[in-house]
Amino acid sequence: ARSGADAVLIPEVPFALDGEQGLLAHLRRRVAERGHAVVVVAEGAGQELLGGHPEDAGTERDASGNARLHDIGPYLRRRIADHFTDAGVETSIRYIDPSYAIRSVPANPYDSVYCVRLSQAAVHAAMSGRTEMVVGRYRRRFVHIPMSVAVSRRNQVDPHGDTWLAVLESTGQPVRFE
């Protein structure tokens, strides 16, 4: 949501690390211009760089049936460090895996009220005999969403849509790292 990132990587847009138009060269240019660079990586980005695509047949699955994704963070950190070392550029790389940090943030009052309202709506739904549904918000109202609808498709970023174009404008990164 902030404009502090210099590159954002998502699974819907494949990227190359090497070459003059690759991510590593882009980061080297950013560090030369600004003295630092920030890379934000979405879960699932760069899976093709780590030995296949998670949607391929035979991919390992978790208990819920979701593809088990490889962790690209340590791989990117190593490749970025090696690239800067090979270029003779001294770096200090900070790698932050937010998975625990996000889950451990204390709830604020808004979160608490929202959770109470969600739970109340869920209890009302159950007491009225509704099953196989989840409670959510739509147009500022709590609604009952059939589970089949809630899981009918994966949430994806449209690489030609407004959200991704806003990311490109904010970061100044190229449309593709090739």
Buried (B, 14 or more C-beta within 10 A) or exposed (E): EEEEBBBBBBBBBBBBBEEEEBBBBBBBEBBEEEEEBBBBBBEBBBBEBBEEEBEEEEBEEEEEEEBEBBEBBEBBBEBBBEBBEEEEEEBEEEEEEEEEEEEEEEEEEEEEEEEEEBEEBBEEBEEEEEEEBBBEEEEEEBEBBEEEEEEEEEEEBEBEEEEBEEBBEBBEBBEEBE
